[in-house]
Amino acid sequence: MTNGAIFPIDKLLYQDRRFTPSRRDLLIGVGATTALSLSPAAANSVSDEYLIQGATVLTMVPGAAILVDHDVHVRNRRIVAIGKNIIAPAATRLDARGSIVMPGLVDTHWHLWTTLLRNLADNSDANGYFAMTGRLGRRFGPKEMRLAAMLAAADALDHGITTVHDWCHNIRSPAHARGALAGLRDSGLRARFSYGATRQTPFDQPLAAADFARLHAGWGEWSDGGRLSLGIGWRGVMATMDDRAVAVPDAVWRADLKLARDRGLPVSVHANNSAANSGHVRRLDELRLLGRDMQIVHAVNAEADEIAALARSGASVSLAPSSELTVGFGVPPVAALRRAGIVIGASIDTPALVGAADLLRELRIIQGLANALAADEMAMTPLDALAIGTREGAASLGLDGVAGSLAPGKCADLIVVRRDALSLLPHADPATMILRSLRPADIRVVMVDGTILKQDGLLTKIDRAALTADVLETSARLARDAG
């Protein structure tokens, strides 16, 4: 591809020249029948500068969320300008008239290795989520960890997710961790990798501190300029075993927490995710362990004093309503968390329970729960829900300076959405359209860190056919080996 080349949409935005659109018509895209189209050369090449032209830009910046007929200028992996009629003669130009440009979605908690076990939890005693993943997880080696990460990344990109939080709790050796990281690095996604203990690790056994220290010391091998970051998947001070609470020994939880906090790394912990694990947040507060560096996962049965403690501490919460409802954890207290001003992120959690990596599904459920629990249809707007999947999700991971909104200086993590699909007709407010009706096929471009990773259904860094063959062969072998 030559710098300065233009890859136009195939027809003009407004076909009927007698029709003069109002500002609202422009906002919602009345009459838009076309979509961004790149030539095969554009889809398969790499540029360090792009100019995305003429789009409706859903910035997710408070107070300036929707910009009509604007350009987005990307150079050296970052957004350098958003405005009208930007001049960038060296840029590869993408004509995005009739399209919406918005930040990529941010997943805040996903056990990526379970993506290779998608749909296998069938709610039976023998094949429930915990029994099935425990049985098959033991059969994973480093190759399976890498393959699962690649499968998860492909699904994430299809659904417009540009950041994932891999809460990795199947690290059975140092090589397992490196396998998962290799998949993330090679996929092109932005990711937080939280190093955790397996569910079979005895509660009196701390994490592999020496291996974690080596990984952190050599993080330059994995970070790719900061695209991948490191954290700890902490077990907390209470754990659940056979539907009963078990206290994690002080020496163990302190040692694991020290691994993160001595290095200034973020901490993520499952808490209040079942009846047996209730009171976990309260105990963390009593021990003065909550803080802005801590993410609480699930918190479905957090009581009023625990929610107040989270708000005081600045800790964030990750919600995964599809899995929380399916596995029987309970109903996420969305309304109470929002009233307290707690930063919330949305989560895929595990495809073994929820199937496709559809983060918009989670946001729709979160909006529904917020309105139902508040007994108010207006309690959460579509724009509020979309913010949880973008700006707030990034903030919950401490990545709000990097991702989650479109503004000069931010990394170029964005998606381009076509509006000529039947599923998006008739046109309405862009945030409402995206939350309620967007399908993977409507996402024409996915860009992460200034690199196009999906274009018109094609993944540019992941070989879909080879991935499919590897997944089918590996999943058949896992099932055969497990009987």
Secondary structure, DSSP 8 states (H G I E B T S, - for coil): --TT-EE--SS-S---TT----HHHHHHTTT--------HHHHT---SEEEEEEEEEE---TT--EEEEEEEEEETTEEEEEESS---TTSEEEE-TTEEEEE-EEB--B-GGGGGGTT---SSTTTSHHHHHHHHHTT--HHHHHHHHHHHHHHHHHTTEEEEEEEE----SHHHHHHHHHHHHHH--EEEEEEE--TTS-TTS---HHHHHHHHHTTHHHHTTTTEEEEEEE--SEEEETTEEEE--HHHHHHHHHHHHTTT--EEEEES-SSTTTTHHHHHHHTT---TTEEEEE-TT--HHHHHHHHHHT-EEEE-HHHHHHTT-----HHHHHHTT--EEE--B-HHHH-S--HHHHHHHHHHHHHHHHT-TTSS-HHHHHHHTTHHHHHHTT-TTTSSS--TTSB--EEEEES-SGGG-S---HHHHHHHH--GGGEEEEEETTEEEEETTEESSS-HHHHHHHHHHHHHHHHHHT-
